[in-house]
Amino acid sequence: MTTSATEPWADTILAARDSQAAWSDIFNRLRDVALATPNPQTLHKQTLTPDRLLAESAWNLWQDFPTHAPKVIDELKRFWTSGTASGTAILILDALSLRELPLIVAAAKKRGITPVRVEVRGSEVPTETDQFAKALGAGGRSKLYNNDPPGPFIFSGEDTYTDVLNLPFEDCLSAVKPKPRLFLWHSWLDDLLHRYDDKNDGHTTVARETKERLGSDGFWNFIDRMRKGRRLVITGDHGYAVSHFFSDEVKDDDAIKLLRQHLHAGRSAKEKPDNQWPDRHLPPLVVKNDGWLVVTGQRKWKVQGGFPHLCHGGLTLLEAAVPFIELPPM
C-alpha cells in the first residue's frame, strides 16, 4: 500500500492489513508530513487526527507497536553491518522528535550535504532513555561514557569508540576519536526539555533554541568531524510530547482515579504486582508492555501540581516516532 501526504489519515490507519505494514505506512506518511512542516505547532496539529484514531479506533496498533513497528535499533543494526569501504558513525540525539527532522535536513542541504536517506522509525516502549539503552544492551545511557561500554552492548568492538556528551557541540570535536566506528550519544535536547518541562511557554523556548542549535556552525562542524571517513546516522532514542496542546483531557472520575493512582502525572509507570491495572476501559487508556503501563494518545488529567508541560514515556506519534537520517562520508 502506498500513502499520500494529502489522503485522509483514516485511509492509512484503518485499512485492513497486518500491523507491521500499517506502521510502515504510518511512518512513511509521518516522514513526508514532517519534512513539509517545519513549524512545530503546525506539526502537532497534523498529529491530532492520527493520534485520536490510534487511541480510540485502532488501538490494536499501539498494542502491537512494541513487536511490529519498524524500530530505530533494528535499523541501526542493519546500518552498522551493511558492507562499505567507509567507516560507520551513529549519533543519538536524546529526545530527537519529528519536529527536528525538517530542521536537520534543511540545514544539511544548505551546506551542500544531500542525505543518503531520510526515514522514520519507532522508539522502544515506554518511550524513555533507559528503555532504549537497555535494548542496546547498555543497561543505561551512562554506561557508554568514555569508551567503556558493558559487554552486552550490541555495537561493541575494538574499532569502536563510545561516549555520552553534554557539552555544546562546538566543544565536542575532541570527542570524535580517530576510530573507524563511533557511537556517540548527546543529551542536549533532553536536558533542554527537562529544564522547561514545567513552564507553560516552555515549548516556545525549546523550539527557538533547537532551531538555533541545529542550524549552527558548531553543530555542523561536529557533524562533519563525525562524517570524516565515515557514513553517519543521526537519530534519537525517543521523541517528546507537549501536553499543553493535548486534545483530550480525561473527565471520567473512575479513569482519573486510576491514572492518578498508577501513573500520578507521568506517561508511563511500572505496574505493581499487588496493584494491577484493571482492564475495564474501552478504548483502553494504557498499553501493557513488559511490566509497564504506557498511556496511549494525547491524554492528560488533573493532578496536584499540574501535568508536566513537556513530557515523554507515552504513546503518541511525536513521542514514539523518531527521525532516522543517514548522511554520506566526507
C-alpha positions in Angstrom: 0.0 0.0 0.0 1.3 3.5 -0.9 0.3 6.6 1.1 -0.1 10.2 0.1 0.5 13.2 2.4 -2.9 14.5 1.5 -5.1 11.5 1.8 -7.3 11.1 4.9 -5.5 9.6 7.9 -8.3 7.1 8.3 -7.3 5.6 4.9 -3.8 5.0 6.3 -4.6 3.8 9.8 -7.9 1.9 9.4 -7.0 0.0 6.2 -7.3 -3.8 6.6 -3.7 -5.2 6.7 -1.2 -6.5 9.2 0.3 -4.3 11.9 3.8 -4.2 10.5 2.6 -3.0 7.1 0.3 -0.4 8.9 3.2 1.0 10.9 5.4 1.2 7.9 2.7 3.2 6.0 2.2 5.4 9.0 5.9 6.1 9.4 6.2 6.9 5.6 3.3 9.3 5.9 4.8 10.9 9.0 8.1 11.4 7.3 6.5 13.3 4.4 4.3 15.4 6.7 7.2 16.3 8.9 9.5 17.2 6.1 6.8 19.6 4.8 6.1 21.1 8.2 9.0 23.0 9.8 6.7 24.7 12.3 6.4 22.5 15.5 2.9 23.7 16.5 1.6 23.1 13.0 3.2 19.6 13.0 1.4 18.9 16.3 -1.9 19.9 14.8 -1.1 17.4 11.9 -0.9 14.6 14.5 -4.2 15.3 16.3 -6.3 13.2 13.9 -4.0 10.2 13.6 -3.3 10.2 17.4 -7.0 10.1 18.1 -7.7 7.4 15.5 -4.9 5.2 17.0 -6.1 5.8 20.6 -9.8 5.4 20.0 -10.3 3.2 17.0 -7.2 1.4 16.0 -5.8 0.8 19.5 -4.6 -2.7 18.4 -1.8 -0.9 16.5 -0.5 0.6 19.7 -0.7 -2.8 21.4 1.3 -4.3 18.5 3.7 -1.4 18.3 6.4 -2.9 20.6 6.7 -6.0 18.4 5.5 -5.0 14.9 6.6 -1.4 14.3 9.9 -0.9 12.4 12.3 0.1 15.2 15.3 2.5 15.4 17.5 -0.1 16.9 16.8 -2.7 14.2 17.6 -0.1 11.6 20.8 0.8 13.3 21.9 -2.8 13.3 21.3 -3.0 9.5 23.3 0.2 9.0 26.1 -1.0 11.2 26.6 -4.3 9.4 26.0 -3.2 5.8 29.1 -3.6 3.6 31.0 -0.4 2.8 34.6 0.8 2.5 33.8 3.8 4.7 33.8 3.9 8.5 30.5 4.0 10.4 29.2 6.5 12.9 26.0 6.8 14.9 24.9 10.0 16.7 22.0 9.6 19.2 20.4 13.0 19.9 18.4 12.3 23.1 14.7 13.1 22.6 15.0 13.9 18.9 11.5 14.2 17.6 9.9 14.7 14.2 9.9 18.4 14.9 13.6 18.4 14.3 13.6 16.3 11.2 13.0 19.2 8.7 15.5 21.4 10.5 18.3 18.9 10.2 17.5 18.1 6.5 17.2 21.7 5.5 20.4 22.7 7.3 22.3 19.8 5.7 21.1 20.8 2.2 22.1 24.4 2.9 25.6 23.2 3.5 25.6 21.1 0.3 25.0 17.8 2.1 22.4 15.5 0.4 21.1 12.9 2.9 21.5 9.3 1.6 18.1 8.6 3.1 15.6 10.0 5.5 13.2 7.6 7.3 11.0 7.5 10.4 11.4 4.6 12.8 9.9 3.6 16.2 11.2 4.0 19.7 11.2 1.4 22.4 8.2 1.2 24.8 7.9 3.1 27.1 9.5 6.0 25.2 12.2 6.6 27.7 16.0 6.8 27.6 16.6 3.9 29.9 14.4 1.6 27.9 16.3 2.4 24.7 19.7 1.9 26.4 18.6 -1.5 27.8 17.6 -2.5 24.3 21.1 -1.6 23.1 22.5 -3.9 25.8 23.9 -1.0 27.7 21.7 -1.0 30.8 21.7 2.8 30.9 23.0 5.7 28.9 25.7 6.5 31.4 27.3 3.0 30.8 28.6 4.3 27.4 30.7 7.1 28.9 34.4 7.4 28.0 34.6 4.3 25.8 33.8 1.8 28.5 30.6 0.1 27.3 29.4 -3.1 29.0 30.0 -6.4 27.4 26.4 -6.9 26.1 26.4 -3.6 24.2 25.4 -4.6 20.7 27.8 -2.1 18.9 30.9 -3.0 20.9 34.2 -3.7 19.1 37.9 -2.9 19.2 37.4 -0.5 16.3 34.5 1.3 18.1 34.6 4.4 20.3 31.6 5.2 22.5 30.8 8.2 24.6 28.0 10.3 26.1 28.3 14.0 25.7 26.5 17.1 27.2 28.8 20.0 26.2 28.0 22.5 23.5 28.6 20.9 20.1 31.5 23.2 19.3 33.2 21.8 22.4 32.7 18.2 21.4 35.1 18.0 18.5 37.8 16.3 20.6 35.3 13.6 21.5 35.4 12.4 17.9 38.3 10.0 18.2 40.2 8.6 15.2 38.4 5.2 15.2 36.6 3.7 12.2 33.4 3.3 14.2 31.8 5.8 16.5 28.7 5.6 18.8 28.1 9.0 20.4 25.1 10.0 22.5 24.4 13.7 23.1 21.9 14.7 25.9 21.5 18.3 24.9 17.8 18.2 23.7 16.6 16.0 26.5 18.4 18.3 29.0 16.6 21.3 27.4 13.2 19.6 27.7 13.6 18.9 31.4 14.8 22.4 32.0 11.5 23.8 30.7 9.1 20.9 31.4 7.0 22.8 34.0 6.7 26.1 32.1 3.6 26.9 30.0 5.6 28.6 27.3 8.5 26.0 27.6 7.7 24.6 24.1 8.4 28.1 22.6 11.8 28.4 24.2 12.7 24.8 23.3 11.6 25.3 19.6 13.7 28.5 19.3 16.8 27.1 20.9 16.5 23.9 18.9 16.3 25.7 15.6 19.3 27.8 16.5 21.4 24.9 17.7 20.6 22.6 14.8 21.4 25.3 12.3 24.6 26.4 14.0 28.2 26.1 12.7 29.1 24.4 16.0 26.6 21.6 15.4 27.6 21.1 11.7 31.4 21.3 12.4 30.7 18.4 14.9 28.7 16.5 12.3 31.4 17.0 9.7 34.0 15.7 12.1 32.0 12.6 12.6 31.5 12.2 8.9 35.2 12.4 8.1 35.8 9.0 6.5 32.5 7.6 8.0 28.9 7.2 7.0 26.8 8.8 9.7 23.3 8.2 11.0 21.6 10.9 13.2 18.7 9.5 15.2 17.1 9.5 18.6 16.1 7.3 21.5 12.5 8.8 21.7 10.6 11.9 20.9 8.6 14.1 23.2 5.1 15.5 23.7 3.8 19.0 24.5 0.8 18.2 26.8 -0.3 21.9 26.6 -1.6 21.1 23.2 -3.1 17.6 24.0 -6.5 17.2 22.5 -8.1 15.0 25.3 -8.3 15.8 29.0 -9.7 12.8 30.8 -13.0 13.7 32.6 -14.3 10.3 33.8 -13.9 10.2 37.6 -13.1 6.5 37.6 -10.4 6.9 34.9 -8.9 9.9 36.6 -8.6 8.0 39.8 -6.9 5.1 38.2 -4.5 7.3 36.2 -3.5 9.2 39.3 -3.1 6.0 41.4 -1.0 4.1 38.8 0.8 6.9 36.9 0.5 10.0 39.0 1.4 12.8 36.5 3.5 10.5 34.2 3.1 9.0 30.8 4.4 5.6 31.9 5.0 3.6 35.1 5.9 0.1 36.3 2.8 -2.0 37.0 2.9 -3.2 40.6 2.1 -6.9 41.1 -0.1 -6.1 44.1 -1.9 -3.2 42.4 -2.5 -4.2 38.8 -4.3 -2.1 36.2 -8.0 -3.2 35.7 -8.9 -3.9 32.1 -12.3 -2.3 32.1 -12.0 0.7 29.8 -12.7 0.7 26.1 -11.0 2.2 24.3 -8.1 1.3 26.6 -6.3 4.1 28.3 -2.9 2.3 28.5 -0.9 -0.4 26.8 0.8 -3.0 28.9 4.3 -3.9 27.8 7.0 -5.9 29.7 5.6 -4.9 33.1 5.0 -1.2 32.1 1.8 0.8 31.9 2.0 3.2 29.0 -0.6 5.9 28.3 -1.9 6.0 24.7 -3.0 9.1 22.9 -3.0 12.8 23.7 -4.5 12.2 27.2 -3.8 14.3 30.3 -5.7 14.5 33.6 -5.8 16.9 36.5 -3.2 16.2 39.1 -1.9 18.1 42.1 0.9 20.4 40.9 -0.3 20.2 37.3 0.6 17.9 34.4 4.1 18.2 33.0 4.1 20.6 30.1 6.9 18.8 28.2 7.0 15.0 28.6 7.7 11.6 27.1 7.2 8.0 28.0 3.8 7.5 26.5 2.5 6.6 23.1 1.7 9.4 20.8 3.2 9.8 17.4 5.5 12.6 18.4 6.8 10.6 21.3 7.2 7.2 19.6 8.2 8.1 16.0 11.9 9.1 15.6 13.9 10.6 12.7 16.5 8.4 11.1 18.8 10.4 8.8 21.8 8.9 7.0 24.5 11.3 5.7 27.3 10.4 3.4 31.0 10.4 4.4 33.3 13.4 3.7 
